[in-house]
Amino acid sequence: MCCSDLSYKGGMVSVVRGYLESPEWADGDWRVTFIPTHRDASRAGLLACFARAVSKIAWMGVRGRIDVAHLHVSERGSFLRKGFLVKMLRKMGIPVVLHHHGAEFDDYYAAASARVKRFVAEVLAEADVNIVLSERLRDSITSKAPGARVEAVYNSVVPVTPNPYDADRTHLVTLLGRLGKRKGAYDLLEAIARTDKRLPADIRFCLCGDGEVSEVEARIDALGVRHRIAHVGWVDGEQKERILADTMINVLPSYHEGLPMTILETMGRGIPSISTPVASIPEVVKDGENGYLVEPGDVDALADRILTLATSPETRRRFSAEAHALISSRFTLPKAIARLKEIYCEVMK
């Protein structure tokens, strides 16, 4: 299994880390070897990391130590690296599963040169299976390579049971994700400014992620909402747990996504979400049933939904129960790994 180094921040690595740490592989004769193909480093460091990965994969391949290669991929450099590996592995007769996580893969393809588009189509067709994050994303692959095999495997989590959410105790509204326009961080700040005078005094907002931290800080001051902000910047470990334990609403007003792990993680804790109807999100967040959906960039609607949910404990309680039940029934790690095992067995035949 290959993706970025496990210290890298992002949803794809969170998915892979969950796979690698799962006890589900103990059920049968399964052994998963992880090889990082990318790390957060200089250009020379990136090249060295990929060269080591290629060398190790080739060494294992010629010695018959790879039954299936599972490559996790996004767009741009990630796709070029994994595309090289797909072609190398297929020449060695090794089945390849190409697992797509890129929120901007279609944009990347649309802007690519004719030569890169041909390469993308070849790679998609040569992979034994292309995995997408939901049924809604199948066309992202088949529109570029009509003959490619595509299977949907939803991202997954281990839900907290029983549902720990307390609609009467929590007071944080939290955004988890790389800070910037794509995740809607600036739209959230505008919504905070528009609801400031009407929100209960104890409600605070956490913007938890790396990315454009200094720009977000500057925008907070420009809007005059510093008094509403509890945290800006990356969180992990115990700090993340403390914030999630006190979170009443998860907000992710994204413009582009795959299937965000942050939505699954928070809903798996019973935290209702406000998000956007892009990519796979509507398959998880059901508008008016377990959360709210607003169009990307519609700050007025975002502000209205934040105010509505923040001032209605009964609605939060209802949404929480529905959210937790959905994650517990459809988006669990054992279900995802069981499906991966089926795919592995199919391509090894």
Disulfide bonds with the S-S distance in Angstrom:
none
